[in-house]
Amino acid sequence: MFITRRFLTELLVNRINRPSRVLIRASMSPLAASLRRALAPRALLRSRWLSTEGKGPSGGGFSFPAPQTLQQIVKLDLLVNEEPTQIRRIWEDYHSEKDDAIARVLDGTEYSTLMERARSAPYFIFPVYRQGGFFNMLCQFQDKCFLVTYLEAFKENPALAPPCVTVSLFDDLLAEKDVGLLRADVVNMLDKAETEKLLNQLLRSYSNEKLYDWVDKFNNRPNEFDFDAFRHAIDNE
C-alpha cells in the first residue's frame, strides 16, 4: 500500500502520538518572511573557489525555496580540478563558518543509495528535542532536495507549511570525482545545532538498513509504522 497525501495527513493526525511533555509551540515566521530569509545574500567565502552568482528561484507552500545549483555556490570549473580530499576540505571548511548552512560529503555509493531510497520513500518524520521534550518535523524528498517543515503546520495546512530546512544534493562531481555534495540550509524555527542533529538523523535513517526499514514502512507499509518504536530505534541504534 503506497502512501498518498490523504493517507499521509490521516496518519500524521491520528497515529503519531504527541510527546508526554508537550512543548510550547515554537513561533513561526510568515511564509514570505521565511522565503526572504532563505534567499538572503550569504557572506562570501574568501577563496578563489567561491561563485559570485546569485541565488536560485523561490517556491511557495510546501515546495519551499528551490535547490541551488552547485555553480551558484562555488566556481565549479575550478573545483573540478581538485582532488576529492581537497574538494571535501574546501566544501566543509566553507560551511563550518556559516551560521545557516551545514555541509556533508558522500561517496558515489552513499549518494546513489540515498537518492534511490529517497525516491522510493520520499516522506518521513523526525523528532527534534528541546527543553526536555520534543516536536516533530516532516521531510519530503523531491528533485534532489529534502524539504523540511514543522509537522503541526503541515497538519493544519499542507499548502502553507513554511520552510524550516532544505537539504540539497549535488551530483556535478559524481562521475569524475566520485564525490556527492550535500548542503542543509537553516531557514526557520531551528538553529544550526538542531538542524545538524536532524540532518544526521535523516542520513542515518536512509543509509542504515534497520532504520531505513522504518522509512519504508512509513511510505509503503504505513499500517506497520509505529512512531514510538522508531524513535526508540533511532535513539539507540
C-alpha positions in Angstrom: 0.0 0.0 0.0 1.8 3.2 -1.2 1.3 6.3 0.8 -1.0 9.1 -0.6 -1.3 12.7 0.5 -4.7 12.0 2.1 -3.4 8.9 3.9 -0.3 10.8 5.0 -2.4 13.5 6.6 -4.6 10.9 8.3 -1.6 9.1 9.5 0.1 12.2 10.9 -3.1 13.4 12.6 -4.3 10.1 14.1 -1.4 7.7 14.6 1.6 9.7 15.7 1.5 10.2 19.4 2.2 13.5 21.0 5.1 13.6 23.5 4.2 13.2 27.1 5.7 16.6 27.7 4.3 18.8 25.0 6.5 21.8 24.2 5.0 25.3 23.9 4.6 25.6 20.2 7.5 27.5 18.7 6.6 30.7 16.9 6.9 30.6 13.2 7.5 33.5 10.8 5.1 34.1 8.0 5.9 32.3 4.7 7.0 35.5 3.0 9.5 36.3 5.7 10.8 32.8 5.7 11.4 32.9 2.0 13.1 36.3 2.2 15.5 34.8 4.8 16.1 31.7 2.7 17.0 33.9 -0.3 19.0 36.5 1.6 22.6 37.0 0.4 25.2 34.9 2.2 28.6 36.0 3.3 31.1 35.1 0.5 33.9 32.7 1.1 37.2 34.5 0.6 38.8 32.0 -1.7 39.1 31.5 -5.4 36.6 28.7 -5.4 33.5 30.7 -4.4 30.9 31.5 -7.1 29.7 35.1 -7.4 26.4 34.0 -9.0 23.1 34.7 -7.2 20.5 32.5 -5.6 18.1 30.2 -7.3 14.4 30.8 -7.6 11.9 30.6 -4.7 8.9 28.5 -4.3 5.7 28.6 -2.2 3.8 26.4 0.3 5.4 23.0 0.9 7.5 23.4 -2.2 9.9 25.8 -0.4 12.9 27.6 -2.0 14.3 25.6 -4.9 17.7 23.9 -4.5 20.6 26.0 -5.7 22.8 24.7 -8.4 26.4 24.0 -7.3 27.6 26.7 -9.7 25.7 29.2 -7.7 27.7 28.3 -4.6 31.2 27.5 -5.9 33.3 28.1 -9.0 32.7 24.7 -10.4 35.2 25.0 -13.2 38.0 25.4 -10.6 36.7 23.0 -8.1 36.6 20.2 -10.6 40.3 20.3 -11.0 40.9 19.5 -7.3 41.4 16.0 -5.8 38.4 14.5 -3.9 40.1 15.0 -0.5 40.7 18.7 -1.3 37.1 19.1 -2.6 35.9 17.7 0.8 38.1 20.1 2.7 37.0 23.2 0.7 33.3 22.3 1.0 33.3 21.5 4.7 35.6 24.4 5.7 33.5 26.9 3.9 30.2 25.8 5.6 31.8 25.3 9.0 31.9 29.1 9.4 28.3 29.7 8.4 25.5 30.0 10.9 22.8 29.0 8.5 24.2 26.1 6.5 25.7 22.6 7.0 27.8 20.6 4.6 28.3 16.9 4.1 30.3 14.9 1.5 29.2 11.5 0.3 31.0 9.0 -1.9 29.3 7.6 -5.0 27.8 4.6 -3.4 26.5 6.6 -0.4 25.0 9.2 -2.8 23.3 6.7 -5.0 21.8 4.8 -2.1 20.4 8.0 -0.6 18.9 9.0 -3.9 17.4 5.6 -4.7 15.9 5.2 -1.2 14.6 8.8 -1.1 12.8 8.4 -4.4 11.2 5.1 -3.1 10.3 6.6 0.3 10.1 10.4 -0.1 8.3 11.2 3.2 9.4 10.8 6.8 9.3 12.4 10.2 12.0 13.2 12.7 11.8 14.3 16.4 13.7 17.5 17.4 14.5 17.6 21.2 14.2 20.8 23.1 13.8 21.8 26.7 13.1 18.3 28.0 10.5 17.4 25.3 10.4 17.2 21.5 8.4 18.2 18.5 8.3 16.6 15.1 9.5 17.7 11.7 8.2 16.3 8.4 10.5 16.0 5.4 9.6 15.4 1.8 12.1 14.5 -1.0 11.6 16.0 -4.4 14.0 16.8 -7.2 17.3 16.3 -5.4 16.2 18.1 -2.3 14.7 17.2 1.1 12.2 19.8 2.2 11.6 20.0 5.9 8.6 21.7 7.7 7.1 21.7 11.2 4.7 18.8 11.4 1.9 20.7 13.2 2.0 23.4 10.5 1.7 20.7 7.8 -1.3 19.1 9.6 -3.1 22.4 9.7 -2.5 23.4 6.1 -0.1 21.4 3.9 -0.1 24.1 1.2 1.0 26.8 3.5 3.5 25.0 5.7 6.5 27.3 6.0 10.1 26.1 5.2 12.3 25.2 8.1 15.2 23.4 6.5 16.2 22.5 2.9 18.7 19.7 2.2 20.1 19.9 -1.3 22.1 17.2 -3.1 24.6 18.0 -5.9 25.9 15.3 -8.3 28.0 17.5 -10.5 31.3 15.9 -9.4 30.0 12.4 -9.0 31.0 10.9 -12.3 34.5 12.4 -12.4 35.4 12.5 -8.7 33.1 10.0 -7.0 32.0 12.9 -4.8 28.4 13.9 -3.9 28.0 17.2 -2.1 25.2 17.9 0.3 24.1 21.2 1.8 21.5 21.8 4.5 20.2 25.4 4.7 18.7 26.6 8.0 15.6 28.6 7.0 13.3 29.0 10.0 12.5 27.7 13.5 15.6 25.5 14.1 19.1 26.7 14.9 22.2 25.2 13.4 22.9 22.7 16.1 19.3 21.4 15.9 19.5 21.3 12.1 22.7 19.3 12.3 21.2 16.7 14.6 18.1 16.5 12.3 20.4 16.1 9.3 22.3 13.3 11.0 19.0 11.5 11.7 18.0 11.9 8.1 21.2 10.5 6.7 21.3 7.6 9.2 17.6 6.8 8.5 18.2 6.5 4.8 21.6 4.7 5.0 21.2 2.3 7.9 19.4 -0.9 6.9 17.4 -1.2 10.1 16.4 2.4 10.3 15.5 2.6 6.6 13.0 -0.2 7.2 11.0 2.3 9.3 11.2 4.9 6.5 9.9 2.2 4.1 7.1 1.3 6.4 6.0 4.9 6.8 5.8 5.3 3.0 5.0 1.9 1.6 3.6 -0.1 4.5 2.0 2.6 6.7 -0.1 0.2 8.7 3.1 -1.3 10.1 4.6 2.0 11.1 5.0 2.8 14.9 6.4 6.2 15.6 7.4 5.5 19.2 9.2 2.3 18.2 11.1 4.2 15.5 12.0 6.9 18.0 13.4 4.3 20.3 15.3 2.6 17.5 17.0 5.8 16.2 17.9 6.9 19.7 19.6 3.5 20.4 21.0 2.5 17.0 
